[in-house]
Structures are given as structure tokens and as C-alpha cells.
Amino acid sequence: MVELPISLGWKPSKPIRLDLLPSLEGEVAVHVHLSEGKDKAHLKLEYGDTPYCLSLFVFDLKAFLENRKVRVRSYDLWPKKIMFAARLPNGTLHPRSNGWVYREDAVIIAWGSYRLNPPKIEFYLDNLDKKLVYKIVYTGTRKYFSPKYGYSVRTEYYFLPYNK
């Protein structure tokens, strides 16, 4: 078993580099936070056998779902229990929510599985019957300011359609 890097909190000393991780696979949930608009998303990727999920912010949801070039920012690790702790578009709780939501404006619009084998990442969105395949291109580590949490350091990427 390969040991995965752990980086917790809003001010990680060493952010996780998605493009340098070992091969991983697991579940994925695609969340929209309504306060941010419906054109952006948060991908929650099961992070091995740890109690965490890796959270990736997608700057253009439509481009992501159409397998087009999209900018992505990593928000590192969050408790795995938030992966399905949200409502569905019809307002009901996701069946795996365990009866609670981690934030009131979170809506799960898609779910399924993913497979990471850097630089390639594949998403299989079961409820949308979609397969998305991307090449991960690291664009840098940046200082980021969150109005809620203040400054932090985040890694950013482009997901490019994978053609091989």
C-alpha cells in the first residue's frame, strides 16, 4: 500500500500535488454550491483508504461536463463524510447523506467513480452516463485569499481533454 500525503487545513505547509500522486481510484461526487452560482463545481474524490476526500474546485462546470479544457484548483483534504452529505437537485437528501448536509447550499449533481494515473484522470459519472478523460497539467502553486478563511496556498491545474 502506497502512503498518501496528508495536508489538512486552510494553510497547508505542503499542498498536495494532484499530478504527483500515486495511482488512485474510488468514488467521486460533483457538488455545486448555489452561493457560488451553478457554473462552478467542487469535485470530492475519495482519497484512498484514508478518512478524507480530495476537494477540487472546477472553474467552469459546463466545460468540465463536456470534456473541454477547464481550470481546476485543489482545496486539499476534507473529511470523507461530506462526499454525499448534501441535497440532490430535487431537494431530497442524497441516499448516502446519513441524514445531514455539510452546508445548506451544496447540491450533488453527479456521482460515480474516478481513476487517477497521473497525468491522466478519468471520471465515470454514473447518474449522467458520462465518461470524462483528462490530462492533468500543473500550472503552479498560488497564494489564494478566501473571504471566509483568509490566505492559503493552493495548487492549480488545467484539465485538458486526453487524446492518446
Buried (B, 14 or more C-beta within 10 A) or exposed (E): EEEBBEBEEBEBEEBBBBBEBEEBBBBBBBBBBEEEEEEBBBBBBBBBEEEBBBBBBBBBBEBBBEBBBBBBBBBBBBEBBBBBBBBBEEEEBBEEBEEEBBEEEBBBBBBBBBBBEBBBBBBBBEEBEBEBBBBBBBEEBEEBEEEEEEEBBBBBBBBBBBEE
